[in-house]
């Protein structure tokens, strides 16, 4: 039973029209991380944070999976039970392409979370700070995404998956955000064959035995074949 673990980042959704973070025209060139992707930023100005995620939710709703997402879904269908996609992305393009075993370690745009009681529910298109939590009634609703300083989702599943992986691939991620940035090195130490599929050299490239350079919509289908 070959175990294939795939980590994806913003680069896999770039050709679906969704912005990356650290490319020169990326999201972090337009917004300060501290203002829109930290709990402190949300506490300071929740309306700004809601607006930031409402805009991304609207953009994600218009986006369609590209050949890279479709190829990963095909890989999972052809290797039943052997493929896990760990994504840092908060869009739903892996699921839209047909992937089923997807772990959103940084949360999901289409889910809302109550900061007060922890209740989760499907996010409306436009989230407003005056929206009351359907469970506790308090008005501290936020997008169900993981901000800097918060613990990513699925840590209990990710570590064993990296230990058991025969193949670990990182697609479209710059290797700047932890703990995901250390997964290539960890998987390699655990004996996995590691491959990085990216448009360019990343901060984590040295952790990978194999590199496939190019846009995800071209290199991922070729790698899956
Ligand atoms: C945590 C929110 C503790 C959702 C995001 C000092 C040292 C080490 C660590 C730290 C440190 N100080 C602080 C930390 C921890 C911190 C961290 O890593 N900070 C960094 C800045 C140093 N991490 C955290 O706080 C995390 N939590 O550590 O908790 C803990 C951990 C484990 C167990 C217990 C406790 C939480 C991190 C989550 C932050 N949330 N976003 C959202 O708004 O989307 S981060 C944000 O960056 C996104 O989630 C994104 O997914 C993530 C990574 O970015 P990438 O996906 O890689 O995107 P990027 O633009 O950077 O790169 C795109 C790549 O694609 C490029 O390489 C480009 O070349 C390529 N590309 C572009 N186009 C294409 C392409 N490739 C192929 N084809 C193309 N067409």
Boltz pocket constraint, residues with backbone or C-beta under 6 A from the ligand:
constraints:
  - pocket:
      binder: B
      contacts: [[A, 8], [A, 9], [A, 10], [A, 11], [A, 12], [A, 14], [A, 15], [A, 20], [A, 21], [A, 22], [A, 23], [A, 26], [A, 36], [A, 37], [A, 88], [A, 89], [A, 90], [A, 106], [A, 145], [A, 146], [A, 147], [A, 148], [A, 149], [A, 150], [A, 151], [A, 152], [A, 155], [A, 171], [A, 172], [A, 173], [A, 174], [A, 175], [A, 176], [A, 177], [A, 178], [A, 179], [A, 197], [A, 198], [A, 199], [A, 200], [A, 201], [A, 202], [A, 214], [A, 215], [A, 216], [A, 217]]
      max_distance: 6.0
